[in-house]
Each structure stands twice: as C-alpha cells, then as structure tokens.
Amino acid sequence: MRIHHLSIPLILTISFFSCIETNQSFTKLPPGLWRGVLKLEAGTNVVAVEEEIGTAVQNENDLPFQFNVIYDDPTTFYIEIMNGKERIAVSDIIYGLDRKTAKDTLIINFPVFDTYIKALYEESIIEGDWFVNYKPGYSIPFKAYHARGNRFKDLQKVPTADLTGKWETTFEPNKEDEYPAIGLFEQEGNKITGTFETETGDYRYLEGTVQGNKLYMSTFDGAHAFLFTGKIMENGSLVGEFRSGNHYKSSWIAKRNADFELKDPFEMTSDLTGEPMNFTFPSTDGSMVSLTDDAFKGKIKLVKIMGTWCPNCKDETEFLLDYLKNNSPKDIEVIAIGFERYKDEAKSMAALKRYKEKWEVPYQVLLGGTSASKSKASEKIPQLSGILSYPTLIFVDKSNKIRKIYTGFSGPATDQYQDFLNDFDRIIEELRKEKI
C-alpha cells in the first residue's frame, strides 16, 4: 500500500442525461471550494450546537472532506478532491435536469472503484447519497456546501498538545484482532495532517484539526471513507475511534515512540516450496495466461496481487506505471492478478477491464477470483504461505522462481515510501545481473 504520489486524473468527459438538456450556456454548479459531508449515522445534524457557549462543534458522526469545482470552459467542469497533499481529479460527471423532481441532478462516478455519488443540486447545496455497487444496498447520505473553507468546524480552540511526530499505535487493543500501526502526524496550530501505517498498508492522506484535547482526521477518495477521532489524555497518550464508512468501527490507542517499527514487509509472506512459480488465470482480453507462456520466458516478472476496490493497490499501480514509463524496461513483465468483490465472474471481469482501460495499464490483468477474502485468494496461489494483504508484490526471477515478496504497500503519505523505492531498485538490479 505505498508510492511516490502524483495523483493521476481520471481523463473523462462531462455528459448530460439522455434527451435532457438545460437552457443555460453554462452549468449551474458554482465553481470553487466545497465542503462535503458523509453522514455515517442517520438523523445526525451537520452542525451540532454547544448550548452553554453557543458555538458550533464537530459532529463525530460526520465524515467531512473538501473538493474544488473547476471549469475547463463554460459547460465543462471536473472536481478535485483534496486530502492533505493529495489531489484526485474526477471528471466522469453527469449533470442535468431530472424530469421527476424538476431539479438539477448530479452523478459523480468513480468508475475504477465502482462507486458513485448521486445528488440533487439547489441553491449552493448538493444533497444525495454515496453508493458502493459491489456492496448490495450500501449507501451513505451525502451533503455538500459551496464556499465552505474548513474541512472540520473551525473552532480555533487552543490545542492542549502538538501531536507532530511518530506514535506507536494499537487498533482494537486487548481484542483477538488487535493489530499494530504507526501514527505519523504533522501539526501546525489547529491543523493536522498525516496517516496511520499498518503492516499491510496505510490509511492514505488524512487531514483534520486538533481542538482543545480533541482530534479529528478524515479522508475520502471515492473508494474508502475514513474518519478518525481521538482524545488527548492527561498523560499525553491518545485514545480514539476509527470508522470506515458506516459499516465498520474500531478503537485505537497511541503513545509517542520515535523508535517503534513494524514488521519488515519482505519477511511477512514466504515461498513454501522453492519451486518455479506457475499459475493460469483468464485475462481481460479473453485469453488464458500462464507464467510459463513464451511472453515471459527469460524475463523478470513482477506479479501483483490486487483488487480494483483497493486504494493502496491503486497507489502501487501508479508506482508501476510510472516506473515502466520512465524506464521502458524490456526485461521486465508485470502481471496483475485481481481478486474482486463481485461473486459474479462477468461483473468481476468487467471491473478489471475498467481498471485496465481507465489507468491505461499496458500489462496483463488477470482474474484470480470472485472473492476478496484473503483465505480464498491464498487457495488460488498455494505456493505462498498466505496472502495477508492487498496488494502483495511478488518478485519472480528469469527462471520463474520467487525471490522476494513484498506484503502491503506504504504509500507516499508514509515515511516508508522512499525505503520501498530503494529496495525495489536494488532487487531489480540484482535480478538483472543473474544468468538463467
């Protein structure tokens, strides 16, 4: 779950509902900054009121994010989602008049992740829902306000601590599924940015605020909606809650520890046999592809275990595309094996085809399975000790033997990304020097 990040825009075009046109020469959606909110629990207000002092407070069931509406010309626009340093341009947008409601309707598609926002627009407010197609019946209420400059409520309460630094973190403490992480934060006044890095990846670019002894951080990228809330305790430690959409909630604790490290990602997954690797899976072009095919003989292979639904897989994809573009290596072949969340094989293959087309992926993309379960994926590639994370990158030598396995991907939001770049270059050069 990692990369040197330049967000790649989805190069798409604005279209209108069939047979529906507005009489205006420009779209009604005002340009500039918007504040979006995903309502994680029904019935909560976007702004709660702290009656005793009469000031707005952050509702801890609201997941806010910011985006810009940018016009290429009077009728063509796209949005740019903002998470810390990250900018995600999305231009697969449908805008037009809904005959049933007589209101302007907006559909913002995230085709690579197979999600979308459908909402009505009226008087500088957008209101609707965010839908996830691969989760039947799953949606989260969404509302956005034009010209709102703050991600979270701008209370300007003096923080009780500066959280800048490295934090030893435990999610689900004292429970069976407890797991370690590293919190990496940068704070300037009330504003805070950073991420949590786990042994299987990171929680991407988080942005938020510290108000008094309260911490709020969020991210939304079209695939995942993450909200972290926390409290600064008197002893300086942190106690908090993590929410992923409206379906998952967990607790976390953290303490400062500049020396804390996670497991080495090269040591987490192993090759059980030491024999040459082989597999056969269907490709998006309709053919069956095996690692023993002539196209791969005598070359270094990078086998990427992934899912189109996985943002950290997207980060790794961006890294690989950038590497191939800048180096044009003739001795390296990349093969992606996707494990999708649709039980239907046709829908799973369609998701992989969208992924390949939208990202202009030049390498083979194969369907490994119609379940994203790590145990199910492990059954499909039994030579590995187990698939612990999406993505997992397997370095295969010219003789088809597994040489290294990198579990997870710590992206550009982490301090481990540069280490990955250095390790990647070193391994490739070592494999190049070897003779068959």
Secondary structure, 3 states (H helix, E strand, C coil): CCCCCCCCCECCCCECCCCCCCCCCCCCCCCEEEEEEEECCCCCCCEEEECCCCEEEECCCEEEEEEEEEEEECCEEEEEEEECCEEEEECCEEEEEECCCCEEEEEEEECCCCEEEEEEEECCEEEEEEEECCCCCCEEEEEEEECCCCCCCCCCCCCCCCCCEEEEEEECCCCCCCEEEEEEEEEECCEEEEEEEECCEECCCEEEEEECCEEEEEEECCCCEEEEEEEECCCCCEEEEEEECCCEEEEEEEEECCCCCCCCCCCCCCECCCCCCCCEEEECCCCEEECCCHHHCCCEEEEEEECCCCHHHHHHHHHHHHHHHHHCCCCEEEEEEEECCCCCHHHHHHHHHHHHHHCCCCCEEEEEECCCCHHHHHHHCCCECCCCCCCEEEEECCCCCEEEEEECCCCCCCCCHHHHHHHHHHHHHHHHHCCC
